[in-house]
Amino acid sequence: MPRGESRQRGVYEHSVRLPRPPVRLLSDEDPATAIRATVQDFVKAWYWGDNGAMLRSLHPDYVNRLITLGSDSRPMGVQGQLGLQTPSSLRTVDVRILEVRQWSASAVAEVFGWVIHLHLARTTGQWKIVNAMWESRV
């Protein structure tokens, strides 16, 4: 067998699909509501160029996959200024939550001109954005 490849043997050799274990949440509340609110707050702040509000939605280990965080006052780099240029009538956001785990989640936000792929983490009872990958729609 070539180096780096492995072969499963025994009971699981023929694509046995195991059931997904249930995810335990910290409380009875639906995390989708809090995740959606975090993403919407981030996008609203982006549209209005409100860096402080954007930063409140971000995890301390946030990584921006189009333009990295800098030490200047524009935490979102070039695309952080593009929200301000969007006409008010076109400032929309559609959030799709892809998966939720006990401590992490992934979502996609479709905004005017961009699709933002987001990973979130639950810290101190709040959902914060850890990673954003911006994809231009134009």
N, C-alpha and C positions, 0 to 999 in steps of 0.2 A: 504494500500500500504506500503511495507517495507520502513524503514527509508533510506533516501539518494536517493530514486528513485522519479522521477517526471513523470507526464503524461501530454502530450500536449492535449489541448481540443480546440474544435471549428473548425475553417476553416482549420487549418493545421494538423488535426488529422491523415489524410491518406496519408502521405509521399508526400506532395506537394513539388515539386522542384522549388525553386525560381531562376530566372536568376542571374548570378554573376554580381555585379555592375562593370562598367568599371573602370580601374585603371588609375588615372591621373599621368602622369610622369612630371618631372620638366622641361624637354626639349623635343624636337622632336627626339633626338638621340635614337637609339636602345640600351637599357641597356644591352642586351645580349652580345654585343661586349665588353663592359667594364667589365662585370662580368667574361666572359671567359678569358680576359687578366689578371685580378687579380688572378684567379685560376692558370693560366699557369705560371705567374711570381712566384707565391708561390712554385709551383712544381719544376720549373727550379732551384730556389734557394735551394730547398730541395735536389735535385739531386747533386748539386755542394757544399753543405754544407755551403752555404752563409747565415749565421744567420742574418746579417744586412738586406739583401734583403727579407728574410722571414718576419722579423719584420715589414718592410714597407708595407707588404700585410695584416697585422693583425690589427684589431680594438683594442683600448686600453683595452676593456673588454673581450678579447679573452679567450676562454676556450678550452683546449685540452683534449679530452675524453679518450685517452689511457694513456698518461703520462702527468701530469699537469705541467704547467709552473713553473720553479724553479727560484731561484735568481742567478744561475750560468750563465755562458756564453753559455750554450746550451739550447736555449729557447724551442726547440722541444723535449727535453728529449732523450730517447734511440732511438726512430724512426727517430729523426733528424739526427742521424749519419748513418742511414741505406741507405739513398739516395746516399751517397758517395761511398758505397760499390757496387752499381749497375753498371755493365759494361756500357760504353757509348752507345753501340749498342742497349741496352735494355731500355734506358731512354726515355720512351714514356709517353704521357698523353692523355687521352680521357676525355673530359669534357662534361657532359650532364647537361643542366640547367633544373631544374624541375619546378620551379615557380618563377615568378618575381612580386613583389608588388612595390608600390611607394617607400618604405623605406627598404624593405627586399627582400631577394631572397634565394633560396636553389639550390644546385647543387651537383653533384657527379663527382669525379675525379677518374678515374681508372689509376693507375700507376703500375709500375712493383712491384709485390708482395703485393700491398695494394689497397684497395678501401677507398677513403676518402669522407665521407658525410659532406658537408659544408653548413653552414648558413652564409649569408653575410648581411651587413647593409650598407646603403648609408649614408655617413657622409661627410659634406662639399663638395658635388658633386662627391665624389669618393666612390667606393665599397670596403669595407674592410671585411675580414673574422672574424666573431665573434665566431664561434664554428666549431670545426673539430672533427669528430669521425672516428678514423682509424680502419679499419677492415682488418686483414691479409687474403691474398688469398691463403696461403699455409696451 
